[in-house]
Amino acid sequence: MSSPSLRVLEKDLGVNKTTLHNWKKTRPKLYAFIIESYKRKEFLDKNLELMINQKDFLEKEINAIKDNL
């Protein structure tokens, strides 16, 4: 899990690079919170994708078993 690029942060937060650099220097807790939020979001997205894959696999198995019966 990597931290988001400055361009992504600019777009999502609606601020410019200068503001982000200022937050990093003067408000390190806020900046760290933003970065951690993006890491959690990335982790949740991957977890959701795995759950969807598992659901699809289980549905295929259930249908195969129904067809055999």
Secondary structure, DSSP 8 states (H G I E B T S, - for coil): -----HHHHHHHHT--HHHHHHHHHH-HHHHHHHHHHHHHHHHHHHHHHHHHHHHHHHHHHHHHHHHH-
